Amino acid sequence: MQEFGGRSYLPSNTVSGSEEEVKHALIMDEVDGMSGTEDRAGVAELIQIIKDTKIPIICICNDRQHPKIRSLANHCFDVRFPKPRVEQIRARLMSIACQEKVKISKEELDQMIEMSGHDVRQSIYNLQLYASAGGKAKVQKKDIAVGPFEAARKLLDSRSTLQEKQDMFFVDYSIMPLFVQENYPNMRNDKHTPKQAMAGLRRAADLISHGDTIERCIRSTGTWKLLNEQAMLGCALPSIAVDGHLRAMIQFPAWPGKNSTANKRQRLMRQLATHAHLKISADMHSLVADYVPVLRDCLTKPLLERETDGVFEVVCTMTDYDLVREDSEAVSELAVWPGKVDPASKILPKVKAALTRALNKEHRMLPYATEEMSKGRRRGGQVDYEVEADEDGNLIERLDEDESGYEDDSGDEDYKPGGKSKPKAKPAASAQRGRGRGASAAASSRGGGKRGRGK
């Protein structure tokens, strides 16, 4: 590839001094199949070659919607070829049958083409099998890999049979009902009156609700034998009830994204209610409806009006309600309604930085544990403190004895009640640490000499 696509390649060569040019073109087939360890980073390398090439490069793929093709398509001219029609394939097969002296009817050819999924190569193979068996061979239907979008298009097509619609459900039974739910309102039938169209939508919505009930039963109890019933009620029958065709593109279901956003807001709401539960008297819904709008104004207006001069007021408000930096972001997100502008987005970056520095300098005791608190003992000689309350309810700090470097001498003979314990002396080995192996040996020999003289 580098030989034909590199910068050093000449656009044309002459043959034996003649003016005739030899031109090249690089054809990359099955570019949507670049995967695995052998083709790792193959798409990125192909894009780089396209940028540097001096010859045409033709990339061929079967799945245009594949995620790996999206980046490659930005550097290519996108030419899409639809499947050949039955009439086009039939004309070619009839000419082949005439040349090979094979007698076959038009209806059998059409059935052969439909069974192959409009695949020209598969149709020729089936024709060869038919000729070798003397016209008695049975043509099998070709297994075709169908993606979710293609399956949704067949599901919502009025020309598809009931069995075909049910088969499309099993392409991905977790997402296909959502495709139907998202796109069935866009189906229209020009022969229906507005009243008939509304009645069809009502029946489809009723069937989708029944299918959702069956899916909930399947997920909760593990009754997977009900998938056929869900396929009929959640996918096949709703499209038949509307009895129309799509007048817009297939839309991806919006429910997964909205469900993720709802779960995130629920988590932020619970976190905010937990942090401020000692300062407010409201449940989560009252908190969002009554407290959050006021808190948003208290946390954003001083910064918008007075900029850095309003940082102290915001910090005091957060201290009064036992809030942290993440809570202010949660308040801003929970208080914004669709179509409205978040006031926090208008705060200058330098003001946000000043607020962050002020919050980091604040040392306050919170009535809840934060995720930043580390468990276990600290290293580097740092001391851990424990918070206790005395008889009057005042908070006091107690030094952790294990980390302070002191040892309990209750088992010592010189221990006196009420007396102060002496700090534990460091061992000689720790004093000699870092001096090397020879220093430790010398210290041991000197110690041995002293003990000898003592005797």
Contacts in CASP RR format, 6 or more apart in sequence:
PFRMAT RR
TARGET T0000
AUTHOR 0000-0000-0000
METHOD contacts of the structure
MODEL  1
MQEFGGRSYLPSNTVSGSEEEVKHALIMDEVDGMSGTEDRAGVAELIQII
KDTKIPIICICNDRQHPKIRSLANHCFDVRFPKPRVEQIRARLMSIACQE
KVKISKEELDQMIEMSGHDVRQSIYNLQLYASAGGKAKVQKKDIAVGPFE
AARKLLDSRSTLQEKQDMFFVDYSIMPLFVQENYPNMRNDKHTPKQAMAG
LRRAADLISHGDTIERCIRSTGTWKLLNEQAMLGCALPSIAVDGHLRAMI
QFPAWPGKNSTANKRQRLMRQLATHAHLKISADMHSLVADYVPVLRDCLT
KPLLERETDGVFEVVCTMTDYDLVREDSEAVSELAVWPGKVDPASKILPK
VKAALTRALNKEHRMLPYATEEMSKGRRRGGQVDYEVEADEDGNLIERLD
EDESGYEDDSGDEDYKPGGKSKPKAKPAASAQRGRGRGASAAASSRGGGK
RGRGK
1 26 0 8 1.000
1 49 0 8 1.000
2 49 0 8 1.000
3 9 0 8 1.000
4 24 0 8 1.000
4 26 0 8 1.000
4 53 0 8 1.000
4 55 0 8 1.000
5 26 0 8 1.000
5 49 0 8 1.000
5 52 0 8 1.000
5 53 0 8 1.000
5 54 0 8 1.000
5 55 0 8 1.000
5 57 0 8 1.000
6 49 0 8 1.000
6 52 0 8 1.000
6 53 0 8 1.000
6 54 0 8 1.000
7 52 0 8 1.000
7 54 0 8 1.000
9 53 0 8 1.000
9 54 0 8 1.000
9 55 0 8 1.000
10 54 0 8 1.000
11 54 0 8 1.000
11 55 0 8 1.000
12 21 0 8 1.000
12 22 0 8 1.000
12 23 0 8 1.000
13 21 0 8 1.000
13 22 0 8 1.000
14 20 0 8 1.000
14 21 0 8 1.000
15 22 0 8 1.000
23 55 0 8 1.000
24 55 0 8 1.000
25 55 0 8 1.000
25 56 0 8 1.000
25 57 0 8 1.000
25 58 0 8 1.000
26 53 0 8 1.000
26 55 0 8 1.000
26 56 0 8 1.000
26 57 0 8 1.000
26 58 0 8 1.000
27 57 0 8 1.000
27 58 0 8 1.000
27 60 0 8 1.000
28 46 0 8 1.000
28 57 0 8 1.000
28 58 0 8 1.000
28 59 0 8 1.000
28 60 0 8 1.000
29 60 0 8 1.000
30 60 0 8 1.000
30 61 0 8 1.000
30 62 0 8 1.000
31 43 0 8 1.000
31 46 0 8 1.000
31 59 0 8 1.000
31 60 0 8 1.000
31 61 0 8 1.000
31 69 0 8 1.000
31 72 0 8 1.000
32 61 0 8 1.000
32 62 0 8 1.000
32 63 0 8 1.000
32 64 0 8 1.000
32 66 0 8 1.000
32 68 0 8 1.000
32 69 0 8 1.000
33 39 0 8 1.000
33 61 0 8 1.000
33 66 0 8 1.000
33 68 0 8 1.000
34 42 0 8 1.000
34 43 0 8 1.000
34 46 0 8 1.000
34 68 0 8 1.000
35 68 0 8 1.000
43 68 0 8 1.000
43 71 0 8 1.000
43 72 0 8 1.000
44 71 0 8 1.000
46 59 0 8 1.000
46 72 0 8 1.000
47 71 0 8 1.000
47 72 0 8 1.000
47 75 0 8 1.000
49 57 0 8 1.000
50 57 0 8 1.000
50 75 0 8 1.000
50 76 0 8 1.000
51 75 0 8 1.000
59 72 0 8 1.000
59 76 0 8 1.000
61 69 0 8 1.000
63 69 0 8 1.000
64 73 0 8 1.000
64 78 0 8 1.000
64 80 0 8 1.000
65 149 0 8 1.000
83 117 0 8 1.000
83 118 0 8 1.000
84 118 0 8 1.000
84 120 0 8 1.000
85 118 0 8 1.000
86 110 0 8 1.000
86 113 0 8 1.000
86 114 0 8 1.000
86 118 0 8 1.000
89 113 0 8 1.000
89 118 0 8 1.000
89 120 0 8 1.000
89 123 0 8 1.000
90 106 0 8 1.000
90 109 0 8 1.000
90 110 0 8 1.000
90 113 0 8 1.000
92 120 0 8 1.000
93 109 0 8 1.000
93 112 0 8 1.000
93 113 0 8 1.000
93 123 0 8 1.000
93 124 0 8 1.000
93 127 0 8 1.000
94 106 0 8 1.000
94 109 0 8 1.000
96 102 0 8 1.000
96 124 0 8 1.000
96 127 0 8 1.000
97 103 0 8 1.000
97 104 0 8 1.000
97 109 0 8 1.000
97 127 0 8 1.000
97 131 0 8 1.000
100 131 0 8 1.000
102 127 0 8 1.000
102 130 0 8 1.000
102 131 0 8 1.000
104 127 0 8 1.000
104 130 0 8 1.000
104 135 0 8 1.000
108 130 0 8 1.000
109 127 0 8 1.000
111 139 0 8 1.000
112 123 0 8 1.000
112 126 0 8 1.000
112 127 0 8 1.000
112 130 0 8 1.000
112 139 0 8 1.000
113 123 0 8 1.000
115 126 0 8 1.000
115 139 0 8 1.000
115 140 0 8 1.000
115 141 0 8 1.000
115 142 0 8 1.000
116 122 0 8 1.000
116 123 0 8 1.000
116 126 0 8 1.000
116 142 0 8 1.000
117 142 0 8 1.000
117 144 0 8 1.000
119 142 0 8 1.000
122 142 0 8 1.000
126 139 0 8 1.000
129 137 0 8 1.000
129 139 0 8 1.000
130 137 0 8 1.000
130 139 0 8 1.000
146 154 0 8 1.000
146 168 0 8 1.000
146 171 0 8 1.000
147 171 0 8 1.000
147 172 0 8 1.000
148 171 0 8 1.000
148 172 0 8 1.000
148 175 0 8 1.000
148 176 0 8 1.000
148 179 0 8 1.000
149 250 0 8 1.000
151 168 0 8 1.000
151 169 0 8 1.000
151 171 0 8 1.000
151 172 0 8 1.000
151 176 0 8 1.000
151 179 0 8 1.000
152 168 0 8 1.000
152 176 0 8 1.000
152 179 0 8 1.000
152 180 0 8 1.000
152 183 0 8 1.000
152 250 0 8 1.000
153 246 0 8 1.000
153 250 0 8 1.000
154 160 0 8 1.000
154 164 0 8 1.000
154 165 0 8 1.000
154 168 0 8 1.000
155 165 0 8 1.000
155 168 0 8 1.000
155 169 0 8 1.000
155 176 0 8 1.000
155 179 0 8 1.000
155 180 0 8 1.000
155 235 0 8 1.000
155 236 0 8 1.000
155 239 0 8 1.000
156 180 0 8 1.000
156 183 0 8 1.000
156 184 0 8 1.000
156 187 0 8 1.000
156 239 0 8 1.000
156 245 0 8 1.000
156 246 0 8 1.000
156 250 0 8 1.000
157 239 0 8 1.000
157 245 0 8 1.000
158 189 0 8 1.000
158 239 0 8 1.000
158 243 0 8 1.000
158 244 0 8 1.000
158 245 0 8 1.000
160 168 0 8 1.000
162 236 0 8 1.000
162 240 0 8 1.000
165 235 0 8 1.000
165 236 0 8 1.000
165 239 0 8 1.000
165 240 0 8 1.000
166 228 0 8 1.000
166 231 0 8 1.000
166 232 0 8 1.000
166 235 0 8 1.000
166 236 0 8 1.000
168 176 0 8 1.000
168 235 0 8 1.000
169 176 0 8 1.000
169 177 0 8 1.000
169 230 0 8 1.000
169 231 0 8 1.000
169 234 0 8 1.000
169 235 0 8 1.000
169 236 0 8 1.000
170 227 0 8 1.000
170 231 0 8 1.000
173 227 0 8 1.000
173 230 0 8 1.000
173 231 0 8 1.000
175 253 0 8 1.000
176 235 0 8 1.000
177 208 0 8 1.000
177 211 0 8 1.000
177 212 0 8 1.000
177 215 0 8 1.000
177 230 0 8 1.000
177 234 0 8 1.000
177 235 0 8 1.000
178 253 0 8 1.000
178 255 0 8 1.000
178 256 0 8 1.000
179 250 0 8 1.000
179 252 0 8 1.000
179 253 0 8 1.000
180 208 0 8 1.000
180 234 0 8 1.000
180 235 0 8 1.000
180 238 0 8 1.000
180 239 0 8 1.000
181 208 0 8 1.000
181 253 0 8 1.000
181 255 0 8 1.000
182 251 0 8 1.000
182 252 0 8 1.000
182 253 0 8 1.000
182 254 0 8 1.000
182 255 0 8 1.000
183 246 0 8 1.000
183 248 0 8 1.000
183 250 0 8 1.000
183 251 0 8 1.000
184 201 0 8 1.000
184 204 0 8 1.000
184 208 0 8 1.000
184 238 0 8 1.000
184 239 0 8 1.000
184 242 0 8 1.000
185 201 0 8 1.000
186 246 0 8 1.000
186 247 0 8 1.000
186 248 0 8 1.000
186 251 0 8 1.000
187 239 0 8 1.000
187 242 0 8 1.000
187 244 0 8 1.000
187 245 0 8 1.000
187 246 0 8 1.000
187 247 0 8 1.000
188 197 0 8 1.000
188 244 0 8 1.000
188 245 0 8 1.000
188 247 0 8 1.000
189 197 0 8 1.000
189 242 0 8 1.000
189 243 0 8 1.000
189 244 0 8 1.000
189 245 0 8 1.000
192 243 0 8 1.000
192 244 0 8 1.000
200 241 0 8 1.000
200 242 0 8 1.000
200 243 0 8 1.000
201 242 0 8 1.000
203 238 0 8 1.000
203 241 0 8 1.000
204 237 0 8 1.000
204 238 0 8 1.000
204 239 0 8 1.000
204 241 0 8 1.000
204 242 0 8 1.000
205 238 0 8 1.000
207 233 0 8 1.000
207 234 0 8 1.000
207 237 0 8 1.000
207 238 0 8 1.000
207 241 0 8 1.000
208 233 0 8 1.000
208 234 0 8 1.000
208 238 0 8 1.000
210 233 0 8 1.000
210 234 0 8 1.000
211 229 0 8 1.000
211 230 0 8 1.000
211 233 0 8 1.000
211 234 0 8 1.000
212 234 0 8 1.000
214 226 0 8 1.000
214 229 0 8 1.000
214 230 0 8 1.000
214 233 0 8 1.000
214 234 0 8 1.000
215 230 0 8 1.000
217 223 0 8 1.000
217 226 0 8 1.000
218 224 0 8 1.000
218 226 0 8 1.000
218 227 0 8 1.000
218 230 0 8 1.000
265 333 0 8 1.000
265 334 0 8 1.000
268 330 0 8 1.000
268 333 0 8 1.000
268 334 0 8 1.000
269 284 0 8 1.000
269 287 0 8 1.000
269 288 0 8 1.000
269 330 0 8 1.000
269 334 0 8 1.000
270 284 0 8 1.000
271 326 0 8 1.000
271 327 0 8 1.000
271 330 0 8 1.000
272 287 0 8 1.000
272 292 0 8 1.000
272 323 0 8 1.000
272 327 0 8 1.000
272 330 0 8 1.000
272 331 0 8 1.000
272 334 0 8 1.000
273 283 0 8 1.000
273 284 0 8 1.000
273 287 0 8 1.000
274 368 0 8 1.000
275 321 0 8 1.000
275 322 0 8 1.000
275 323 0 8 1.000
275 324 0 8 1.000
275 327 0 8 1.000
275 366 0 8 1.000
275 368 0 8 1.000
276 287 0 8 1.000
276 291 0 8 1.000
276 321 0 8 1.000
276 322 0 8 1.000
276 323 0 8 1.000
276 327 0 8 1.000
278 322 0 8 1.000
278 367 0 8 1.000
279 320 0 8 1.000
279 321 0 8 1.000
279 322 0 8 1.000
280 287 0 8 1.000
280 291 0 8 1.000
280 321 0 8 1.000
282 290 0 8 1.000
282 291 0 8 1.000
288 334 0 8 1.000
292 331 0 8 1.000
292 334 0 8 1.000
292 335 0 8 1.000
293 335 0 8 1.000
295 317 0 8 1.000
295 321 0 8 1.000
295 331 0 8 1.000
295 335 0 8 1.000
296 331 0 8 1.000
296 332 0 8 1.000
296 335 0 8 1.000
296 343 0 8 1.000
296 344 0 8 1.000
297 343 0 8 1.000
298 314 0 8 1.000
298 317 0 8 1.000
299 314 0 8 1.000
299 317 0 8 1.000
299 318 0 8 1.000
299 328 0 8 1.000
299 331 0 8 1.000
299 332 0 8 1.000
299 344 0 8 1.000
300 332 0 8 1.000
300 343 0 8 1.000
300 344 0 8 1.000
300 347 0 8 1.000
301 343 0 8 1.000
302 309 0 8 1.000
302 310 0 8 1.000
302 311 0 8 1.000
302 313 0 8 1.000
302 314 0 8 1.000
303 310 0 8 1.000
303 311 0 8 1.000
303 314 0 8 1.000
303 347 0 8 1.000
303 351 0 8 1.000
303 352 0 8 1.000
303 355 0 8 1.000
304 343 0 8 1.000
304 346 0 8 1.000
304 347 0 8 1.000
307 348 0 8 1.000
307 350 0 8 1.000
307 351 0 8 1.000
308 350 0 8 1.000
308 351 0 8 1.000
308 354 0 8 1.000
311 351 0 8 1.000
311 354 0 8 1.000
311 355 0 8 1.000
311 358 0 8 1.000
312 358 0 8 1.000
314 328 0 8 1.000
314 355 0 8 1.000
315 355 0 8 1.000
315 358 0 8 1.000
315 359 0 8 1.000
315 362 0 8 1.000
317 323 0 8 1.000
318 324 0 8 1.000
318 327 0 8 1.000
318 328 0 8 1.000
318 359 0 8 1.000
319 362 0 8 1.000
319 364 0 8 1.000
322 366 0 8 1.000
322 367 0 8 1.000
322 368 0 8 1.000
323 331 0 8 1.000
324 359 0 8 1.000
324 366 0 8 1.000
324 370 0 8 1.000
325 356 0 8 1.000
325 359 0 8 1.000
329 344 0 8 1.000
332 342 0 8 1.000
332 343 0 8 1.000
332 344 0 8 1.000
333 342 0 8 1.000
336 342 0 8 1.000
365 387 0 8 1.000
365 395 0 8 1.000
377 384 0 8 1.000
377 402 0 8 1.000
377 403 0 8 1.000
378 384 0 8 1.000
378 403 0 8 1.000
381 403 0 8 1.000
382 403 0 8 1.000
383 399 0 8 1.000
383 400 0 8 1.000
383 403 0 8 1.000
383 404 0 8 1.000
384 400 0 8 1.000
384 403 0 8 1.000
385 397 0 8 1.000
385 398 0 8 1.000
385 399 0 8 1.000
385 400 0 8 1.000
386 397 0 8 1.000
386 398 0 8 1.000
386 400 0 8 1.000
387 395 0 8 1.000
387 396 0 8 1.000
387 397 0 8 1.000
387 398 0 8 1.000
388 395 0 8 1.000
388 396 0 8 1.000
388 397 0 8 1.000
388 398 0 8 1.000
389 395 0 8 1.000
389 396 0 8 1.000
390 396 0 8 1.000
401 407 0 8 1.000
401 408 0 8 1.000
405 423 0 8 1.000
405 424 0 8 1.000
406 421 0 8 1.000
406 423 0 8 1.000
406 424 0 8 1.000
407 421 0 8 1.000
407 424 0 8 1.000
408 421 0 8 1.000
409 415 0 8 1.000
409 421 0 8 1.000
409 422 0 8 1.000
415 421 0 8 1.000
428 443 0 8 1.000
429 440 0 8 1.000
432 439 0 8 1.000
432 440 0 8 1.000
432 443 0 8 1.000
END
